[in-house]
Amino acid sequence: MRCVIARFPFDLTKSGVLESMKGIKPEPITGETVIVGRRRYPVKQVGQVVTRQDPRDFSAGEVVRAMTRLGFTCGTLPVAEPEVSTESPFDRASALLGTPVSV
C-alpha cells in the first residue's frame, strides 16, 4: 500500500511492518499505540522503525492512518481511574488494627 508520511511516499505492506518490528522491544507507552504481532508499541516508535525517519518529522496521526489501512489495531491505553472507597477512615483504621485478642 502506498502512503505518505512526513511528505515522503512509502510502499508499506503488513508483512513488511511485521518483519521490521521483529525483535524490537516496545518503548514505554504514553499516547497512541499500534498492536504489531502480540506486542503493543507506541505509534511514533513504529513510524520511526518503518520509515527510518526522526519521530519529530511526522505526526502520530499519519502513522495511525497508515497502520489502520494495513489492518493493524490502533488506539490509546485507557486511563486507570482511582478506586473510590465507601468506608470511613475510622472503619479502615479498625480493619488495619484488627480485633483485640483475649487471653
Sequence and secondary structure as in RCSB ss.txt:
>XXXX:A:sequence
MRCVIARFPFDLTKSGVLESMKGIKPEPITGETVIVGRRRYPVKQVGQVVTRQDPRDFSAGEVVRAMTRLGFTCG
TLPVAEPEVSTESPFDRASALLGTPVSV
>XXXX:A:secstr
 EEEETTEEEE  HHHHHHHHTT       SEEEEETTEEEEHHHHHHHHH S GGGS HHHHHHHHHHHT EEE
E          S HHHHHHHHH      
